[in-house]
Amino acid sequence: MKKRLLCVLLTGALSVAGLMTAFAEETADPASVSENEIAAAEEELSAEATTPAFYPAKDLPKKFAKGKREELEFSATPGAKYNIKIVRKSNQEKVHNVSGSAPAAESGSSMAKVKVILDFAGASYTYDTYTLKYWVGEDTAEAEKEAQDWDFTIAPSINSTENSNIVKAVIDPASVVYTGSDLTPKVTIVDKSTGKTLVQGTDFTVAITSENKKEIGKATLLVTGAGSYTGSEELYFEIKPTTPVLPTLSVVNTSAIKLSWNRVANAAGYRIEKKNEDGKFELLVEINDKGTIVYTDTQGLQLGKTYTYRVLSFAPDAGNAAVKIYSNANETGSSIVLTTAAPKIKSYTTINTKKVKLVWDKVDGAKGYNLYTQKANGKLKVVKKNITKTNYTATKLKCGTTYKFVLKAYTTGVDGKKVLSPASAVYKVKAVPATPKLVAAEPVSGKQIKISWRLVPDASGYYIYRRGTGDEDDGYEKIKKVTGKNTLSYIDTKCEPGAKYVYSVAAYKKVSGKAVKGAYNAKGVKGQAVCAGPAIAAEQRHSNIANVYIENVEGADGFILYRKVGGGSYGDPIATFGKMDGNITTFRDTTVKDGNTYTYCAIAYTEVDGKKIKGLVGKEATLVMKAPATTTTTKKTN
């Protein structure tokens, strides 16, 4: 029985009550043992009652932090001598030894209560595995050999207060941003003694211990050592709204900077911070409107200085609406130098294949401009500095080559130095022939229109474009390519009678066998396919009768004749009639009166779908109707 009792005590895990329960279980069924066995057991128990006993009062931990104090409680027979030793398990080195005698029993009890403080401090304790041995009786090798034992480990604590080598646990701010779901924060802990960053889930575990585990607001986290580490530490943190991206900055003018940022869905508003002279961010303004994502700073700005901003979002604490919870903050922010606004190249004009005139708007506060070309690697090369006008003609260009131009304005900063603005957008220009100046689009006939333009000196030829007057959305269609720089007109022979068209012309130059085309005038010149103005003549045929002769123009189906008397004006047409065969159509005017002067003009027309499409007005012809000569009769006398 004594051997069985020692085995129970060696486990270090049974209290006196537990031990007695074990006995009860073994003797619960008298039918299973003989009368003699029961009597022998009772005799043995009676003998043991007078033998000094040692009973641990509770289960003992398996792991301790170095330097931690642990109170070992046990019950022992009053006056019994006890021994406690701690031995390093790897080499059986004794690192601790405690001996003593149990005091008198407490009132109403047959056992004495003993408390021994185990202090795992001092150089003799290292991170290692140890055996704690305890027994009653003399301190002899035989007794120690038969002693109960308990293995435990001295392990580093993850608590920064208990372990000076531990860098205090830090929660990754990105892991505690509101998502709408329960969070599992990411925690970083570093052991300086080994340089190791502990692994979450292996060296320690984390658990949110507060009621709030997902809503924006305050929360509590418990970090507990695992694996080779022990101890625990409580951390307090906030579940935060989403951080806006870094604001986009732009110069409005020489005294204003505009910030813009993205809208945050779970925000109630935004906090804008600006770096002060000490390089620290401080509050500029708070905007209590989640829909406002633009702000213009005009507070004490100076030309030439660099200003840095960042934007935080905020939302009310789910547990206390009066408390604002702010998002994480970007450490660097966005920076911009206050200068003039960035200029904008708005147009260019091709002078010839080697020259292009660039034009831009004046920038408020600018004292001048620098023009650059952008190379293939993105670097800028100066074309011209200190331009004081709002235009510049770039020269020595190669026909067919595309150039990228960038413009910067400049002014003078508070320190008297030149301050360049942000760069303009890249403006692409291709060196091409100049745009021809259009002269006219004149009707030749009811089916033909003649287009004419001015000479482009370095052109190899021209492209002719046409569109209907109502086809602006469809754009121009190329209808002809003509060669020779001196070819300055073209007759469009594929016109619909009476139709109106818009024409334009682009010059081209051959470079290495390819035609490099210039731009055409998008406005173009309008023309209509109508008959030319007919030539006209008139003669007096008889008294009060005149013949009007009209030249038959190409495409005409007939004519409309107008007449005015003396110095009067043309009224309604006096006649409309079809074209005669041959070269001339004749009309007899029988409404004239001798002695009057008449002026005629005619318009040819073309019939399209039953409608008369009028052509151009021809030149006038004037006729003076003469009175017939007077005849005198002489009477003969005989």
C-alpha positions as CSV (number, residue, x, y, z in Angstrom):
1,M,0.0,0.0,0.0
2,K,2.9,2.4,0.7
3,K,4.3,1.8,-2.7
4,R,0.9,2.6,-4.3
5,L,0.7,5.8,-2.2
6,L,4.1,7.0,-3.4
7,C,3.1,6.4,-7.0
8,V,0.0,8.6,-6.5
9,L,2.1,11.4,-4.9
10,L,4.7,11.2,-7.7
11,T,2.1,12.5,-10.1
12,G,2.0,15.8,-8.1
13,A,-1.6,16.2,-9.1
14,L,-3.8,14.8,-6.3
15,S,-5.0,16.7,-3.2
16,V,-5.8,14.9,0.0
17,A,-9.4,14.7,-0.9
18,G,-8.5,13.2,-4.3
19,L,-6.3,10.6,-2.6
20,M,-9.0,9.5,-0.3
21,T,-11.4,9.2,-3.2
22,A,-8.9,6.9,-4.8
23,F,-9.0,4.7,-1.7
24,A,-12.7,4.6,-1.7
25,E,-12.9,3.6,-5.3
26,E,-10.6,0.6,-4.6
27,T,-12.5,-0.7,-1.6
28,A,-16.1,0.0,-2.8
29,D,-17.0,-3.6,-3.6
30,P,-16.4,-5.9,-0.6
31,A,-17.6,-8.9,-2.6
32,S,-14.6,-8.6,-4.8
33,V,-12.0,-9.2,-2.0
34,S,-11.8,-11.6,0.9
35,E,-12.4,-10.8,4.6
36,N,-8.7,-11.4,5.3
37,E,-7.6,-8.9,2.5
38,I,-9.9,-6.3,4.0
39,A,-8.5,-6.8,7.5
40,A,-5.0,-6.6,6.2
41,A,-5.7,-3.3,4.3
42,E,-7.3,-1.7,7.3
43,E,-4.3,-2.7,9.5
44,E,-1.9,-1.2,6.9
45,L,-3.9,2.1,6.7
46,S,-3.8,2.3,10.5
47,A,-0.1,2.0,10.4
48,E,0.2,4.6,7.7
49,A,-1.8,7.1,9.7
50,T,1.1,7.4,12.1
51,T,3.7,7.8,9.3
52,P,4.6,11.3,8.3
53,A,2.7,12.3,5.1
54,F,3.3,15.0,2.3
55,Y,0.3,16.0,0.2
56,P,0.4,18.8,-2.5
57,A,-2.6,21.0,-2.2
58,K,-3.1,21.7,-5.9
59,D,-1.9,20.8,-9.4
60,L,1.4,22.5,-10.1
61,P,2.1,24.4,-13.3
62,K,4.4,22.9,-16.0
63,K,5.9,26.1,-17.1
64,F,7.2,29.2,-15.3
65,A,8.7,32.5,-16.4
66,K,12.2,33.2,-15.3
67,G,12.2,35.3,-12.2
68,K,8.6,34.4,-11.3
69,R,7.7,33.4,-7.7
70,E,5.5,30.3,-7.2
71,E,3.9,29.3,-3.9
72,L,4.0,25.6,-3.2
73,E,1.3,24.5,-0.8
74,F,1.1,21.1,0.8
75,S,-0.3,19.2,3.9
76,A,2.0,17.2,6.1
77,T,2.0,15.4,9.4
78,P,2.7,17.9,12.2
79,G,6.3,17.9,13.0
80,A,7.3,15.8,10.0
81,K,10.5,16.8,8.3
82,Y,10.2,17.6,4.6
83,N,12.7,18.2,1.8
84,I,12.3,20.0,-1.5
85,K,14.9,20.0,-4.2
86,I,15.1,21.3,-7.7
87,V,17.5,19.6,-10.1
88,R,18.4,20.5,-13.7
89,K,17.1,17.6,-15.6
90,S,19.8,17.5,-18.3
91,N,22.8,17.0,-15.9
92,Q,21.1,16.5,-12.5
93,E,22.7,19.6,-11.1
94,K,21.0,20.7,-7.9
95,V,19.9,24.4,-8.2
96,H,17.6,24.7,-5.1
97,N,17.2,22.9,-1.8
98,V,14.7,23.6,0.9
99,S,14.3,21.6,4.2
100,G,12.0,22.2,7.1
101,S,9.5,20.7,9.5
102,A,5.8,20.9,9.4
103,P,4.2,23.1,12.0
104,A,1.4,22.1,14.4
105,A,-1.9,21.1,13.0
106,E,-4.6,23.7,12.7
107,S,-7.6,23.4,15.0
108,G,-9.9,20.7,14.0
109,S,-7.4,19.1,11.6
110,S,-4.9,16.3,11.9
111,M,-2.6,17.7,9.2
112,A,-0.5,20.8,9.1
113,K,-0.5,23.2,6.2
114,V,2.9,24.3,4.8
115,K,3.7,27.0,2.3
116,V,7.1,27.2,0.6
117,I,8.0,30.0,-1.8
118,L,9.9,29.0,-4.9
119,D,11.7,31.9,-6.5
120,F,12.9,31.1,-10.0
121,A,15.4,34.0,-10.1
122,G,19.1,34.1,-10.0
123,A,21.8,33.0,-12.4
124,S,21.4,29.3,-11.5
125,Y,18.1,29.3,-13.4
126,T,18.3,29.4,-17.2
127,Y,15.7,28.6,-19.8
128,D,15.8,24.8,-19.3
129,T,13.8,21.8,-18.0
130,Y,13.9,21.0,-14.3
131,T,12.7,18.3,-11.8
132,L,11.2,19.3,-8.5
133,K,11.5,16.5,-5.9
134,Y,9.8,16.4,-2.6
135,W,9.5,13.9,0.3
136,V,9.1,13.6,4.0
137,G,11.8,12.2,6.1
138,E,15.6,12.5,6.2
139,D,17.7,14.0,3.4
140,T,19.3,10.8,2.2
141,A,20.1,9.6,-1.2
142,E,17.8,6.6,-0.7
143,A,14.9,8.9,0.3
144,E,15.6,11.3,-2.6
145,K,15.6,8.3,-4.9
146,E,12.2,7.3,-3.8
147,A,10.9,10.9,-3.7
148,Q,8.0,12.2,-5.7
149,D,8.9,14.4,-8.6
150,W,7.5,16.9,-10.9
151,D,9.0,18.2,-14.2
152,F,8.7,21.8,-15.2
153,T,10.2,24.2,-17.6
154,I,11.7,27.7,-17.1
155,A,10.6,29.6,-20.2
156,P,10.9,33.2,-21.4
157,S,7.7,35.2,-20.8
158,I,6.1,37.2,-23.6
159,N,5.2,39.9,-21.0
160,S,7.6,42.8,-21.5
161,T,7.4,43.7,-17.8
162,E,8.4,40.1,-16.7
163,N,11.0,39.7,-19.5
164,S,13.3,42.7,-20.3
165,N,14.4,40.9,-23.6
166,I,10.9,41.1,-25.0
167,V,10.0,44.1,-27.1
168,K,6.5,45.1,-26.1
169,A,3.8,43.5,-28.2
170,V,2.5,45.8,-31.0
171,I,-0.7,45.4,-32.9
172,D,-0.4,45.8,-36.7
173,P,-2.7,48.9,-37.3
174,A,-3.7,47.4,-40.7
175,S,-5.2,44.4,-38.9
176,V,-7.7,46.4,-36.8
177,V,-9.5,48.3,-39.5
178,Y,-13.2,47.8,-39.7
179,T,-14.4,45.1,-42.1
180,G,-17.8,44.3,-40.7
181,S,-16.6,40.9,-39.5
182,D,-14.9,39.7,-36.3
183,L,-11.2,40.6,-36.4
184,T,-8.1,38.6,-35.6
185,P,-5.4,41.3,-35.0
186,K,-1.9,40.6,-36.0
187,V,0.6,41.2,-33.2
188,T,4.4,41.6,-33.4
189,I,6.7,40.5,-30.6
190,V,10.5,40.5,-30.8
191,D,12.8,38.5,-28.4
192,K,15.9,40.7,-28.3
193,S,18.0,37.9,-26.7
194,T,17.7,35.8,-29.8
195,G,16.8,38.5,-32.4
196,K,13.8,36.4,-33.2
197,T,10.4,37.8,-34.2
198,L,7.9,35.5,-32.5
199,V,5.4,33.6,-34.6
200,Q,1.8,34.2,-33.9
201,G,0.0,30.9,-33.4
202,T,3.3,29.1,-32.6
203,D,5.0,31.2,-29.9
204,F,1.9,33.0,-28.7
205,T,-1.8,33.2,-29.3
206,V,-4.1,36.2,-29.5
207,A,-7.8,36.6,-28.5
208,I,-10.0,39.6,-28.3
209,T,-11.4,39.5,-24.8
210,S,-13.7,42.5,-25.0
211,E,-17.3,42.3,-26.0
212,N,-16.6,44.4,-29.0
213,K,-14.8,42.3,-31.6
214,K,-15.7,44.0,-34.9
215,E,-17.4,47.4,-34.6
216,I,-15.5,50.7,-34.8
217,G,-14.5,51.5,-31.2
218,K,-12.4,50.4,-28.3
219,A,-11.4,46.7,-27.7
220,T,-9.1,44.5,-25.5
221,L,-6.7,41.8,-26.6
222,L,-5.0,39.1,-24.6
223,V,-1.6,37.8,-25.8
224,T,-0.7,34.4,-24.3
225,G,2.7,32.6,-24.6
226,A,2.7,29.2,-26.3
227,G,5.4,26.7,-27.3
228,S,8.6,27.8,-25.8
229,Y,7.1,30.9,-24.2
230,T,4.9,31.6,-21.3
231,G,3.2,34.6,-19.7
232,S,0.5,36.9,-21.0
233,E,-0.1,40.5,-21.6
234,E,-3.3,42.5,-22.2
235,L,-3.4,45.1,-24.9
236,Y,-5.9,47.8,-25.6
237,F,-6.7,49.0,-29.1
238,E,-9.2,50.6,-31.3
239,I,-11.0,49.2,-34.3
240,K,-10.6,52.0,-36.8
241,P,-12.4,53.2,-39.9
242,T,-10.6,52.9,-43.3
243,T,-7.8,55.3,-44.0
244,P,-8.2,57.4,-47.1
245,V,-5.5,57.2,-49.7
246,L,-2.9,59.9,-49.7
247,P,-4.5,63.1,-50.9
248,T,-3.9,64.4,-54.4
249,L,-2.5,67.9,-54.3
250,S,-2.7,70.7,-56.9
251,V,-1.8,74.3,-56.9
252,V,-4.9,76.5,-57.5
253,N,-3.0,79.8,-57.6
254,T,-0.1,81.4,-55.7
255,S,-2.0,81.4,-52.4
256,A,-4.1,78.2,-52.5
257,I,-3.5,74.5,-52.6
258,K,-6.3,72.0,-53.4
259,L,-6.5,68.6,-51.7
260,S,-8.7,65.7,-52.9
261,W,-9.1,62.2,-51.6
262,N,-11.3,59.1,-51.9
263,R,-14.6,58.7,-50.1
264,V,-14.6,56.3,-47.2
265,A,-17.8,54.3,-46.8
266,N,-17.8,53.8,-43.1
267,A,-16.6,57.4,-42.2
268,A,-18.6,60.2,-40.6
269,G,-16.1,62.8,-41.7
270,Y,-12.4,63.6,-42.3
271,R,-9.5,65.2,-40.4
272,I,-7.0,67.1,-42.5
273,E,-3.5,67.4,-41.0
274,K,-0.7,69.6,-42.2
275,K,3.0,69.6,-41.2
276,N,4.2,72.5,-39.1
277,E,7.6,74.2,-39.0
278,D,8.8,71.5,-36.7
279,G,8.0,68.7,-39.2
280,K,5.0,67.4,-37.1
281,F,1.5,67.0,-38.3
282,E,-1.1,69.1,-36.7
283,L,-4.8,69.6,-37.2
284,L,-5.7,71.9,-40.1
285,V,-9.5,71.3,-40.2
286,E,-12.1,68.7,-39.5
287,I,-14.9,68.1,-41.9
288,N,-18.1,66.6,-40.4
289,D,-19.4,65.5,-43.8
290,K,-18.5,62.1,-45.2
291,G,-19.5,63.3,-48.7
292,T,-16.9,66.1,-48.8
293,I,-13.7,64.9,-50.3
294,V,-12.2,68.2,-51.5
295,Y,-10.6,71.0,-49.5
296,T,-8.6,74.1,-50.5
297,D,-6.0,75.4,-48.0
298,T,-5.4,79.1,-48.1
299,Q,-4.0,79.5,-44.6
300,G,-0.7,81.4,-44.5
301,L,0.8,79.9,-47.6
302,Q,4.1,81.3,-49.0
303,L,5.5,80.9,-52.5
304,G,8.4,78.5,-52.8
305,K,7.6,76.6,-49.6
306,T,6.9,72.9,-49.4
307,Y,3.6,71.8,-47.7
308,T,2.7,68.3,-46.6
309,Y,-0.8,67.0,-45.9
310,R,-2.5,63.8,-44.9
311,V,-6.1,62.9,-44.4
312,L,-7.7,60.7,-41.7
313,S,-11.3,59.5,-41.6
314,F,-13.2,59.3,-38.4
315,A,-16.4,57.6,-37.1
316,P,-18.2,57.4,-33.7
317,D,-17.3,54.7,-31.2
318,A,-19.9,52.0,-31.4
319,G,-20.0,52.0,-27.6
320,N,-20.0,55.7,-27.1
321,A,-21.2,57.9,-29.9
322,A,-19.7,61.0,-28.3
323,V,-16.2,59.6,-28.9
324,K,-14.5,59.9,-32.3
325,I,-12.4,57.0,-33.5
326,Y,-9.8,58.1,-36.1
327,S,-8.3,56.0,-38.9
328,N,-4.7,55.1,-39.1
329,A,-2.5,57.9,-40.3
330,N,0.0,57.9,-43.1
331,E,3.4,58.8,-41.7
332,T,4.8,60.6,-44.7
333,G,1.8,62.4,-46.3
334,S,1.7,64.1,-49.7
335,S,3.9,67.1,-50.4
336,I,3.8,69.9,-52.9
337,V,5.7,73.2,-53.5
338,L,3.6,76.2,-53.6
339,T,4.2,77.9,-56.9
340,T,1.9,78.9,-59.7
341,A,-0.6,76.5,-61.1
342,A,0.6,74.1,-63.8
343,P,0.3,75.6,-67.3
344,K,-1.6,74.0,-70.1
345,I,-0.6,73.9,-73.7
346,K,-3.9,74.4,-75.5
347,S,-3.0,74.4,-79.2
348,Y,-0.4,74.5,-81.9
349,T,-0.1,75.7,-85.5
350,T,2.1,74.0,-88.0
351,I,4.1,76.7,-89.9
352,N,5.9,74.3,-92.0
353,T,7.5,70.9,-91.7
354,K,10.3,72.3,-89.5
355,K,8.4,74.8,-87.4
356,V,5.5,74.5,-85.0
357,K,4.0,77.4,-82.9
358,L,2.8,76.3,-79.5
359,V,0.2,78.4,-77.6
360,W,-0.8,78.3,-73.9
361,D,-3.0,80.2,-71.5
362,K,-1.5,82.8,-69.2
363,V,-0.9,81.5,-65.6
364,D,-1.8,83.8,-62.8
365,G,1.3,84.9,-60.9
366,A,3.8,83.4,-63.4
367,K,6.8,85.5,-64.4
368,G,7.7,83.3,-67.3
369,Y,7.8,79.8,-68.7
370,N,10.3,77.0,-69.5
371,L,9.6,74.7,-72.4
372,Y,10.9,71.2,-72.5
373,T,10.8,68.1,-74.7
374,Q,10.3,64.8,-73.1
375,K,12.7,62.0,-74.1
376,A,11.8,58.3,-74.4
377,N,13.1,57.7,-70.9
378,G,10.8,60.3,-69.5
379,K,13.6,62.9,-68.8
380,L,13.0,66.5,-69.8
381,K,15.3,68.4,-72.1
382,V,15.2,72.2,-72.2
383,V,13.9,73.7,-75.4
384,K,13.8,77.3,-74.2
385,K,13.9,79.0,-70.8
386,N,12.5,82.3,-69.6
387,I,9.8,82.7,-72.2
388,T,7.8,85.7,-71.2
389,K,5.1,85.4,-73.9
390,T,2.3,82.7,-74.0
391,N,3.6,81.2,-77.2
392,Y,6.8,79.8,-78.7
393,T,7.8,78.6,-82.2
394,A,9.8,75.4,-82.0
395,T,12.2,75.1,-84.9
396,K,14.6,72.5,-86.5
397,L,12.0,69.8,-86.4
398,K,12.0,66.7,-88.6
399,C,9.0,66.1,-90.8
400,G,7.1,63.0,-89.7
401,T,8.6,63.0,-86.2
402,T,6.4,63.2,-83.1
403,Y,7.7,65.5,-80.3
404,K,6.4,65.6,-76.7
405,F,6.4,69.1,-75.2
406,V,6.1,69.9,-71.5
407,L,5.7,73.4,-70.1
408,K,6.4,74.8,-66.6
409,A,5.6,78.2,-65.3
410,Y,7.9,79.9,-62.8
411,T,7.8,82.6,-60.2
412,T,9.9,83.9,-57.3
413,G,9.7,82.3,-53.9
414,V,10.0,84.0,-50.5
415,D,13.8,83.4,-50.5
416,G,14.1,85.2,-53.8
417,K,14.8,82.0,-55.8
418,K,13.0,80.9,-58.9
419,V,10.3,78.3,-58.2
420,L,9.0,76.1,-61.0
421,S,5.4,75.0,-61.2
422,P,4.3,71.4,-61.6
423,A,4.7,70.3,-65.2
424,S,1.9,70.6,-67.7
425,A,0.4,67.5,-69.3
426,V,2.6,66.1,-72.1
427,Y,1.5,67.7,-75.4
428,K,2.3,65.7,-78.5
429,V,3.1,67.5,-81.8
430,K,4.0,65.9,-85.1
431,A,6.1,67.8,-87.5
432,V,3.9,67.9,-90.7
433,P,3.2,70.3,-93.6
434,A,1.1,73.3,-92.7
435,T,-2.7,73.4,-93.1
436,P,-3.7,74.9,-96.4
437,K,-5.8,78.0,-96.3
438,L,-9.1,77.4,-98.2
439,V,-10.2,79.9,-100.8
440,A,-13.7,78.7,-102.0
441,A,-15.9,75.8,-103.0
442,E,-17.8,77.2,-106.1
443,P,-20.4,75.4,-108.2
444,V,-19.4,74.5,-111.7
445,S,-22.6,72.9,-112.6
446,G,-25.5,71.1,-111.0
447,K,-23.2,68.1,-110.4
448,Q,-19.8,69.7,-110.0
449,I,-18.1,71.9,-107.4
450,K,-14.6,73.4,-107.7
451,I,-12.5,73.6,-104.5
452,S,-9.5,76.0,-104.3
453,W,-6.8,76.6,-101.7
454,R,-3.5,78.5,-101.1
455,L,0.0,77.1,-101.8
456,V,1.8,75.2,-99.0
457,P,5.5,75.7,-100.0
458,D,7.0,72.4,-98.8
459,A,4.1,70.2,-99.8
460,S,4.4,67.2,-102.2
461,G,0.6,67.3,-102.8
462,Y,-2.8,67.5,-101.3
463,Y,-5.6,65.4,-99.9
464,I,-9.2,66.6,-100.6
465,Y,-11.9,65.8,-98.0
466,R,-15.6,66.2,-98.2
467,R,-18.6,65.7,-96.0
468,G,-22.3,66.6,-96.1
469,T,-23.4,69.7,-94.3
470,G,-25.3,67.6,-91.8
471,D,-22.6,65.0,-91.3
472,E,-20.5,66.6,-88.6
473,D,-20.6,63.5,-86.5
474,D,-19.5,61.3,-89.4
475,G,-16.5,63.5,-90.2
476,Y,-14.8,64.0,-93.5
477,E,-14.2,61.4,-96.2
478,K,-11.1,61.6,-98.3
479,I,-12.2,61.9,-102.0
480,K,-9.0,62.6,-103.8
481,K,-5.2,62.8,-103.6
482,V,-3.6,65.3,-106.0
483,T,0.1,65.6,-106.6
484,G,2.3,68.7,-107.0
485,K,2.5,71.6,-104.5
486,N,1.3,74.0,-107.2
487,T,-2.0,72.1,-107.9
488,L,-4.3,74.5,-106.0
489,S,-7.8,73.4,-107.1
490,Y,-9.9,70.4,-107.7
491,I,-13.3,69.8,-109.3
492,D,-15.5,67.4,-107.5
493,T,-17.6,65.7,-110.3
494,K,-19.5,63.4,-108.1
495,C,-22.0,65.8,-106.6
496,E,-25.7,65.3,-106.2
497,P,-27.6,68.1,-108.0
498,G,-28.5,70.7,-105.4
499,A,-26.7,69.0,-102.6
500,K,-24.6,71.1,-100.1
501,Y,-21.1,69.9,-99.1
502,V,-18.3,71.0,-96.8
503,Y,-14.7,70.6,-98.2
504,S,-11.3,70.8,-96.6
505,V,-7.7,70.2,-97.8
506,A,-4.6,68.7,-96.1
507,A,-1.1,69.0,-97.5
508,Y,1.3,66.0,-97.5
509,K,5.0,65.6,-97.9
510,K,6.8,62.5,-98.9
511,V,9.5,61.4,-96.4
512,S,11.4,58.2,-97.1
513,G,8.8,57.1,-99.6
514,K,5.9,57.7,-97.2
515,A,3.4,60.5,-97.3
516,V,3.4,62.6,-94.0
517,K,0.0,64.3,-93.9
518,G,-0.7,67.6,-92.2
519,A,-3.9,68.7,-90.7
520,Y,-7.0,70.0,-92.4
521,N,-9.2,72.9,-91.4
522,A,-12.1,71.2,-89.6
523,K,-14.4,74.1,-90.3
524,G,-13.9,73.7,-94.0
525,V,-15.6,75.7,-96.8
526,K,-19.1,75.2,-97.9
527,G,-20.3,74.6,-101.5
528,Q,-23.5,73.6,-103.3
529,A,-23.9,71.7,-106.5
530,V,-26.0,74.1,-108.5
531,C,-25.9,75.6,-112.0
532,A,-23.6,78.5,-112.8
533,G,-25.0,81.9,-113.4
534,P,-26.0,82.0,-117.1
535,A,-24.9,84.7,-119.6
536,I,-27.7,86.8,-120.9
537,A,-28.4,89.2,-123.8
538,A,-31.5,91.2,-125.0
539,E,-32.5,92.9,-128.2
540,Q,-35.6,94.8,-129.5
541,R,-37.3,92.8,-132.2
542,H,-40.3,94.8,-133.0
543,S,-42.2,97.6,-131.4
544,N,-43.1,96.6,-127.9
545,I,-41.4,93.2,-128.4
546,A,-37.9,92.1,-127.0
547,N,-36.0,88.8,-127.3
548,V,-34.0,87.7,-124.3
549,Y,-31.2,85.1,-125.1
550,I,-29.9,82.9,-122.2
551,E,-26.8,80.7,-122.5
552,N,-27.6,77.1,-121.7
553,V,-25.4,76.2,-118.7
554,E,-24.4,72.6,-117.9
555,G,-26.9,70.8,-115.7
556,A,-29.7,73.3,-116.2
557,D,-33.3,72.1,-116.8
558,G,-34.7,75.6,-117.2
559,F,-34.5,79.2,-116.2
560,I,-36.1,81.8,-114.1
561,L,-36.1,85.3,-115.6
562,Y,-36.2,88.5,-113.7
563,R,-36.7,92.1,-115.0
564,K,-36.6,95.6,-113.7
565,V,-37.7,98.8,-115.3
566,G,-35.4,101.9,-115.4
567,G,-33.8,102.5,-112.0
568,G,-36.3,100.2,-110.2
569,S,-35.7,96.9,-108.5
570,Y,-36.2,93.3,-109.4
571,G,-39.5,91.9,-108.2
572,D,-41.0,88.5,-108.8
573,P,-39.8,86.6,-111.8
574,I,-41.5,87.4,-115.0
575,A,-41.2,83.9,-116.4
576,T,-40.1,80.4,-115.6
577,F,-39.4,78.1,-118.6
578,G,-37.6,75.0,-119.7
579,K,-34.3,74.9,-121.5
580,M,-34.3,74.8,-125.3
581,D,-32.0,72.5,-127.4
582,G,-28.8,73.9,-128.5
583,N,-26.6,76.6,-126.9
584,I,-29.2,79.3,-126.4
585,T,-32.7,79.4,-124.9
586,T,-34.7,82.3,-126.2
587,F,-37.6,84.1,-124.4
588,R,-39.9,86.6,-126.1
589,D,-40.9,89.5,-123.8
590,T,-44.1,91.0,-125.2
591,T,-44.9,93.1,-122.2
592,V,-42.2,95.8,-122.9
593,K,-43.1,99.3,-124.0
594,D,-41.2,101.4,-126.4
595,G,-39.2,104.2,-124.9
596,N,-38.5,102.3,-121.6
597,T,-35.2,100.8,-120.4
598,Y,-35.2,97.2,-119.1
599,T,-32.6,95.2,-117.3
600,Y,-32.8,91.4,-117.3
601,C,-31.0,88.6,-115.3
602,A,-31.5,84.9,-115.2
603,I,-31.1,81.9,-112.8
604,A,-30.7,78.4,-114.1
605,Y,-32.4,75.6,-112.2
606,T,-32.2,71.9,-111.8
607,E,-35.2,69.8,-111.0
608,V,-34.7,67.2,-108.2
609,D,-37.7,65.2,-106.9
610,G,-40.1,67.7,-108.4
611,K,-38.4,70.7,-106.8
612,K,-36.5,73.4,-108.7
613,I,-33.0,73.9,-107.3
614,K,-31.9,77.4,-108.2
615,G,-28.4,78.1,-109.4
616,L,-26.4,81.3,-109.3
617,V,-27.6,84.6,-110.6
618,G,-26.1,85.4,-114.0
619,K,-24.9,88.8,-115.2
620,E,-27.4,91.5,-116.2
621,A,-28.3,92.6,-119.7
622,T,-29.9,96.0,-120.3
623,L,-32.1,96.9,-123.3
624,V,-33.5,100.4,-124.3
625,M,-36.6,100.0,-126.2
626,K,-36.7,102.6,-129.0
627,A,-39.9,104.1,-130.4
628,P,-40.5,103.4,-134.1
629,A,-39.6,106.2,-136.6
630,T,-42.4,108.7,-137.5
631,T,-43.5,108.7,-141.3
632,T,-44.6,112.0,-142.9
633,T,-47.1,111.8,-145.9
634,T,-47.1,114.7,-148.6
635,K,-50.3,115.3,-150.6
636,K,-49.7,116.0,-154.3
637,T,-51.6,118.7,-156.1
638,N,-52.3,118.8,-159.7
